[in-house]
């Protein structure tokens, strides 16, 4: 599973966020609170949905554990101009930069296998290291986490290793 390397431009995201850990995972609650209101957000760039994770101290897979806190976002990308504020929604500016983009195929309960491959096999053998920016998954409106045929993009922020 080789990633596609993409230089991402800064994006403006609108959605809802919650602080959580894997031990106290509130992902379903977050998405259930976001989805009914997503259509009230004006100037969508497209119909893609973003599941973003922002880590307080950056992400280090060797030090990450189920009680490590992070902020998770359920969001859509909007055009930066002419965006009207929507009550109950927040704005996040997603910093641009280089991302390694992988495809996770299969149900969400196998997502951990994809992450293990990325952080335990691909990243250590690559010419890249993690960059301190948001990690995210991007998927379509018809994505269903239990679907064995589900596909989501896994965006990992990286930068070239300088020797």
Secondary structure by P-SEA (a helix, b strand, c coil): cbbbbbbccbbbbbbbbbbbcccccaaaaaaaacccccccccccccccccbbbbbccccccccccccbbbbbbbccccccccccccccbbbbbccccccbbbbbcccccaaaaaaaaacccccccccccccccccbbbbccccccccccbbbbbbbbbbcccc
